[in-house]
Amino acid sequence: MTYLAKPKFHHPGLPKNELGYTHRDYEGTVSTLCAGCGHDSITGAIIQACFELAIEPHRVAKISGIGCSSKTPTYFLGNSHGFNSVHGRMPSVLTGANLANRDLIYLGVSGDGDSASIGLGQFAHCLRRGVNMTYIVENNGVYGLTKGQFSATADRGSKSKRGVTNTDNSIDMVAMALQLGATFVARSFSGDKEQLVPIIKAAIAHQGAAFIDVISPCVAFNNHLGSTKSFDFVREHNEAVNRLDFISTRMPIGLQQEPGTVEIVEQHDGSKLALRKLAADYDVHDRSAALGFLQHHAAKGQIVTGLLFVEKEAQDLHAHLATVEQPLNALGEKELCPGSAVLDKINAGLR
Amino acid sequence: MKSTDISDPQYFHKVVDCQYACPAHTPVPEYIRLIAHGRYDDAYMINWQSNVFPGVLGRTCDRPCEPACRRGRVEEEPVAICRLKRVAADFKDDISARLPKPVQRKNGKRIALVGGGPASLTVARDLAPLGYECVVFDGDPKAGGMIRTQIPKFRLPDSVIDEETGYILNLGVEFRGGTRVDSMKKLLSENWDAVFVGTGAPRGRDLDIPGRQEAAANIHIGIDWLSSVSFGHINKIGKRVIVLGGGNTAMDCCRSARRLGGDDVQVVVRSGFEEMKASPWEKEDAMHEGIPIHNYLVPKSFTHENGKLTGITFEKVKAEYDAKGRRKLVHAGEPDQHFPCDDVLVAVGQENAFPWIERDCGIEFGDWDMPKVDEKTFRSTHPKVFFGGDAAFGPKNIIWAVAHGHEAAVSIDKMLNGEDIADRPAPAVEVISQKMGIHEWSYDNAIENDHRYKVPLRDKVIALKDIKAEVELGFDVNLALKEAGRCLNCDVQTVFSASLCIECDACVDICPMDCITFTPNGDEKELRQHLKAPALNLTQDLYVQDGLKTGRVMVKDEDVCLHCGLCAERCPTGAWDMQKYFLEMAHAGSSCRPPRRSAA
């Protein structure tokens, strides 16, 4: 961590977005994580994504659990809503908040401990229900706060900093997310912002359950030889299936690419994803093929990154439940408490 | 781009904008830190080594360092470097014990120094402690030259001049006041081992327009008038005074006139207000004393009645620019304006004058009747005669004279040691890590957001009554501490080791100024456009390092780096370090002897 406050001065030539903000306006307080933590880079990517999307900070709710990753919402979007919940319970809090106020942008920030161990059930059900959110797992494969024990995502056969080999099988959260019906699934790397920032932007624009697994090396406990989540290992074994350019609804398509090399995917909100294929024959809309592709490459020790799956016509929980269009806080007392006559009617319907 | 060679002392020197801009290359951030620590003596000595007249310059310097100051690119105004220098001079204790002692055994070499101003005194300061017998000749009774005669006492009290010229003369330098050198030939015949000419630009330009002769009694040449005021020969002036000219001398003239009975003093300049040669702060000081500045008025004639000046007639002009951007002043089409006045001070420029140098004594003269002087060695075409200060290349200011003096002293010292004077000594450079421990740095890297503090002034009513009352009171200790806190410590350099870097982006994310980018390499023009924040200030270098695992390069735009050290603070592997770069110019003596001290 650092004890210095980040100076308020910024580069005089810093670009501003449509709201007149610079990316500095999307920062939070200075990180108290270890110097060089991958999570801080993800923080930087979230800041950049929100700046580029020109999101009004008060329209974002950032919700997290417990762990190094779950501390990070303090370090970005200092003017947004936040909720730091109990360990592993971020998905429930997020679901509740989303049901109450569907107008906000929900950023769920969690880690491999928070989501793959104590919160695995919460993680599963939140995705299964299709809550409209961006669920980011900052995945470093270790419990950093308790000094580097293997987490549930640590690969079998990888070594701890003290040389102990992991004998447990690992949980692949991307594979789980695909199985559980997430409508936007991606994996990226904290050390590659060029890949990560457009993925976060696309996930925020996605109107459904978007899940991003971001491999984020722990410089203190998991950046050594024998680790499969170190900077060097991830760079050497990174198998990106595509490069994504995010085109918001406000931007005209300026891409003049040869047909066949770029696939344009239009999302529900009108934003477009321009996908430059890197792996031939990878179909970003084929859920089961994606699962096979993942397992095939995992067996070879490769880490598949990029936008792995997106459903064109995604639906979210509100659509499933046919809830009211307005957020609850915008409804009047009459609508919220319609009176005993209505209650009698409901009760009658249940008899 | 190629990897930056940071072992070249010039690279980091350029990053310390103030020091780089200073003709004498004073280590500015170093002395500002010492001031912040209350170590005024040490701060003063650093200045004294480098610019010889800290107390004088702290009041009068033209401050080339301040427009260069990085703070001015980050927020509105630069650090008040000049006035902090004065703080060191004001609050120091007796430093005489730290000065060199007069040499007991001279080395037998005799140096004649013509003119007792800053250039000559600098040469004497550098050479006397080495055993040279230095003799300074000056027509005035006391040392100081233009420092004493042309700068009004309300800007620079005599006590400061006495103190700082005294430090030099006490080194065993002989000062022959009241001895004007009339003939170079005669001087050369006296077998001096070297002669240094530091006679300044002593002739004020006149204005030859109708009425000049008839009204001569009330028309004065600015610098001559200032020196008469300085010596007390003149102590009053008419009620209505017009000052012609827009340089710093004009500002000194109008402010002096204001104190000697001029109730209605006005400055009139030919060109536009913005183009005036006077420093902005000197214009401000004049206007603060109720002196209006009129522009675009070209003097046409002095009006007079019965042999007495009655005023000046001006033609109103406007600026026109031709295709090449050259400015021409053309008639504005307005009627001429007449300014009635009792006295006129003409401050329209200074010229060199060498009537005392015979043109056949071995010193060649070139354009504008100026001696031919080598720009590095300051030697004239006569092997034993050197020039410096305004006498060398025309009117500049004190800090340039000091810089010239240092270089000329190096030349003289090398020549008299039988060395090639064209072979210039390299500066001494130290680069030392400032890391004290985890999260601990040996400099104050918390960036203050404060705006520039103003120097307190003496009450205007009192100041205008007494021409010797110093107007600026100087920073007090508290203000000095606050102003010193604005310094960004640009000499504490960000040093990058690619071999240690794991490319985690921590420095990129934390840098408040978006200075750092990891990117595929390219040519400079291309790189400058594609950094995290475009690097459009071409006067500032890009720091490039290759050798990273991904094959990318680290590019740091030096332009607006705050030297806050957050990159080093957030670096998990110590690939970034904050290292203090201290550059000291080689002066005459052992540091300019071969074999040269290698630059670190």
Chai-1 contact restraints between the chains, C-beta under 6 A:
chainA,res_idxA,chainB,res_idxB,connection_type,confidence,min_distance_angstrom,max_distance_angstrom,comment,restraint_id
A,T2,B,E569,contact,1.0,0.0,6.0,A-B,restraint_1
A,Y3,B,H439,contact,1.0,0.0,6.0,A-B,restraint_2
A,K6,B,P512,contact,1.0,0.0,6.0,A-B,restraint_3
A,P7,B,I447,contact,1.0,0.0,6.0,A-B,restraint_4
A,P7,B,P512,contact,1.0,0.0,6.0,A-B,restraint_5
A,P7,B,L562,contact,1.0,0.0,6.0,A-B,restraint_6
A,P7,B,C564,contact,1.0,0.0,6.0,A-B,restraint_7
A,K8,B,N449,contact,1.0,0.0,6.0,A-B,restraint_8
A,F9,B,V74,contact,1.0,0.0,6.0,A-B,restraint_9
A,H11,B,M513,contact,1.0,0.0,6.0,A-B,restraint_10
A,H11,B,D514,contact,1.0,0.0,6.0,A-B,restraint_11
A,H11,B,A533,contact,1.0,0.0,6.0,A-B,restraint_12
A,H11,B,V560,contact,1.0,0.0,6.0,A-B,restraint_13
A,G13,B,A533,contact,1.0,0.0,6.0,A-B,restraint_14
A,G13,B,P534,contact,1.0,0.0,6.0,A-B,restraint_15
A,L14,B,A533,contact,1.0,0.0,6.0,A-B,restraint_16
A,A35,B,A506,contact,1.0,0.0,6.0,A-B,restraint_17
A,A35,B,R570,contact,1.0,0.0,6.0,A-B,restraint_18
A,A35,B,P572,contact,1.0,0.0,6.0,A-B,restraint_19
A,G36,B,C504,contact,1.0,0.0,6.0,A-B,restraint_20
A,G36,B,A506,contact,1.0,0.0,6.0,A-B,restraint_21
A,G36,B,P572,contact,1.0,0.0,6.0,A-B,restraint_22
A,D40,B,A506,contact,1.0,0.0,6.0,A-B,restraint_23
A,D40,B,D509,contact,1.0,0.0,6.0,A-B,restraint_24
A,S41,B,D505,contact,1.0,0.0,6.0,A-B,restraint_25
A,G44,B,D509,contact,1.0,0.0,6.0,A-B,restraint_26
A,V219,B,P572,contact,1.0,0.0,6.0,A-B,restraint_27
A,F231,B,I502,contact,1.0,0.0,6.0,A-B,restraint_28
